[in-house]
Amino acid sequence: MSNIIVKMIKSFASENSVGVNDGLTNTEFFKAQNDIGVAIPDDLKLLLHSVNGTSIPPGGIFGINTPQDFLDIIEVYKLYPEWKEKGWIPIATDGCGNYYAVVTNNEFNILNCVVFIDTMESTSKPSFIVSSNIWAFLQGLINEERNQEGWPFDKDGVLARDPDVEKSQNIAYPWEV
């Protein structure tokens, strides 16, 4: 799945005439892991080894120690240091000041699920869960930007592609808000 999604990211970047930062080397990754101070899940590690940030629509996918500050997880942590303490790793933005983050604890009953944080609503509580894993998140985000589906608000479409998202607890689903 990871190779397919990475190809999808690079293709979508090309379609939108935006660059993709080269993935991190092992040495860069170990430095990055130390710099952010949060254990990076294996799926995010795979992504960062292939794509270390890109400004694809709607607002970009983040990396670590990127040449562009607006795509850097460390820079987002400067704005929202409590996310680091909670074990939330921001991985993308909607381009309007809101974020998608990987939840690296079992806070919502799914390890490494991806949530949406509407910063106008609250920076300490996600608005809703968008996927059970990074790959389903990236696929949904790109397909939505290509106008191929109603992600994440189309319940049937989301559950067909990512049935594990229903295992979450103590967090809303996008089709409920």
Residue pairs with C-beta under 8 A, 6 or more apart in sequence:
1 135
2 43
2 46
2 47
2 50
2 135
5 47
5 135
5 138
5 139
6 47
6 50
6 51
8 138
8 139
8 142
9 20
9 51
9 54
9 56
9 61
9 138
9 142
10 20
10 51
12 56
12 142
12 145
12 146
13 19
13 20
13 54
13 56
16 56
16 57
18 54
18 55
18 56
19 54
19 55
20 51
20 53
20 54
21 51
21 52
21 53
21 54
21 63
21 66
21 67
21 68
21 71
22 52
23 48
23 49
23 50
23 51
23 52
24 32
24 48
24 49
24 52
24 63
24 64
28 52
28 65
29 40
29 45
29 48
29 49
31 65
32 40
32 48
32 64
32 65
33 39
33 40
35 64
35 65
35 74
36 64
36 73
36 74
36 77
36 84
36 89
37 84
38 84
38 87
38 89
38 104
39 87
39 104
40 48
40 89
41 89
41 102
41 104
41 111
41 112
41 134
43 112
43 133
43 134
43 135
44 89
44 91
44 102
44 112
44 134
47 134
47 138
48 63
48 64
51 61
51 63
52 63
52 64
52 65
52 66
53 60
53 61
53 62
53 63
53 66
53 68
53 71
53 72
54 60
54 61
54 71
55 68
55 70
55 71
56 142
56 145
57 95
57 145
58 93
58 94
58 95
58 96
58 141
58 145
59 92
59 93
59 94
59 95
59 96
60 70
60 71
60 92
60 93
60 95
61 71
61 91
61 92
61 138
62 71
62 72
62 73
62 76
62 90
62 91
62 92
62 93
63 71
63 72
63 73
64 72
64 73
64 74
65 72
65 74
66 72
69 75
73 89
73 90
73 91
76 83
76 90
76 99
77 83
77 84
77 90
80 90
80 99
80 123
82 123
82 124
83 89
83 90
83 101
83 123
86 103
86 105
86 107
87 103
87 104
87 105
87 107
88 101
88 102
88 103
88 104
88 115
88 117
89 101
89 102
89 104
90 99
90 100
90 101
91 100
91 101
91 102
91 114
91 134
91 137
92 99
92 100
92 137
92 141
93 99
93 100
94 100
94 116
97 119
97 120
98 116
98 117
98 118
98 119
98 120
99 116
99 117
99 119
100 114
100 115
100 116
100 117
100 130
100 137
100 141
101 114
101 115
101 117
101 126
102 112
102 113
102 114
102 134
103 110
103 111
103 112
103 113
103 114
103 115
103 126
104 111
104 112
105 111
107 170
108 115
108 129
108 168
108 169
108 170
108 171
109 167
109 168
109 169
109 170
110 129
110 132
110 164
110 165
110 167
110 168
112 133
112 134
113 129
113 131
113 132
113 133
113 165
113 168
114 129
114 130
114 131
114 132
114 133
114 134
114 136
114 137
115 126
115 127
115 128
115 129
115 130
115 171
116 126
116 127
116 128
116 129
116 130
116 152
116 174
117 123
117 126
117 127
118 127
121 127
126 171
127 172
127 177
128 152
128 171
128 172
128 173
128 174
128 176
128 177
129 165
129 168
129 171
129 172
129 173
129 174
130 137
130 140
130 151
130 152
130 165
130 174
131 137
131 140
131 152
131 158
131 162
131 165
132 162
132 164
132 165
132 167
132 168
133 162
133 164
136 161
136 162
136 165
139 161
140 149
140 151
140 152
140 158
140 161
140 162
141 151
143 149
143 151
144 150
144 151
144 152
149 157
150 157
151 157
151 158
152 158
152 174
152 175
153 174
153 175
154 175
155 173
155 175
158 165
158 174
158 175
159 165
159 166
165 173
